[in-house]
Amino acid sequence: MMHHLFDAAWSVPLRRFCEHLTCLLYPWLLVFFLPVALLAPEIYAWIGAAAHPDHSLHAKWPLFTLPMFYATAGLCFSVWWLLAARLRFWSLKQDETGSADCTYRMRVHSAWGIVAYAFTLTFGAIMWMKALQYHWYSTMYGVYYFAGCVWVALAVAYLIAAALDHRGWLYETMRGEQYYFLGSLLLAFTVFSAYIHFGQYFVIWNGNIPEETFWYVLRERGTWFAIGLVLVFGHFLVPFLALLRIDVKLVAAFMAPLCAWIALMQYFDLAFNITPVLHPDGFPWRWCWLDAGCIAFMGGVLAKAFLRDLRVHPVLPLKDPRLSEAVGLYRVPTPGFDPAVGAEGLAQGLISDAQHQ
């Protein structure tokens, strides 16, 4: 959505596989959410506590009720599916027609979609993660979750782009500036995520209100304190120092392990948020195999669906008028010149060259 709103050119080669990634939301991520939806009365203590004397629960009525839980889930998945489906639909439609109207339609969907996405992502983070401890208050939690999501998404995008480029699927469209910009965004969100983490902790520590401080007190027990230190140094300091140099952002052999490290740190961050509710005395190392198995299963299903979409549809937006600019070529418009046709010819030529490599 940011690509369309800013009318960016450098990110055009990345756009198509990012569209495929977002379309994994339906039906696959919705299917993976079903166990949470079905077991919600067992997972969340506040469900079914209509007559509960807890003031903090009544103050959040009707948000923390079972009907609202399902309504929020339905709203979030509906908005995300609509955005992902419409953006890819008009992107593929432009491959067929080359019409500038497709670009305008994607821009319109991105304009309302980025606002809707911000609200729905915040609702989802509150209802599915923060609500595990419903007494807790944090006005920064939506931004906290958003920063982590974008951080790991950029790492995944870098890995996929490097893999497709290595296989020749993005032949001559992935240049140094694309890798540099992705690495720079990774550095920016490393700092932004750390800022939000620290900001939330500092505000709660400074306020010293029991309804807020208990959340961090619980996470200083046992080995959770060590996990907190891992997040301080591993979630921020390691990637921050690693990404400071400009040249390393262009070296796939260096960035690939760093992106894997970022994914691992994001796992620890999610565990730090969720798992202390079930295991307050420390990180459950003996159950790591279960987390690894679930991640491997879901990752395998999503990877298969992603590769299928990648084979079915063109790997590049063939008639995007910004494609030629993305690869460093620019032609001054003249009467009768159609930029969409020029972009398609360029893309077809690049794909043809890649197939002969």
LINSULHU-V421701 format. One record per helix or strand. SS is the DSSP state (H for helix, E for strand). FROM is the first residue (numbers start at 1). TO is the last residue. If there is no record, write none. Layout:
BEGIN
ss:SS from:FROM to:TO
ss:SS from:FROM to:TO
END
This chain:
BEGIN
ss:H from:2 to:5
ss:H from:12 to:25
ss:H from:28 to:38
ss:H from:40 to:43
ss:H from:55 to:59
ss:H from:66 to:97
ss:H from:100 to:128
ss:H from:130 to:133
ss:H from:141 to:166
ss:H from:176 to:207
ss:H from:210 to:218
ss:H from:224 to:242
ss:H from:247 to:250
ss:H from:252 to:277
ss:H from:285 to:312
ss:H from:323 to:326
ss:H from:339 to:355
END
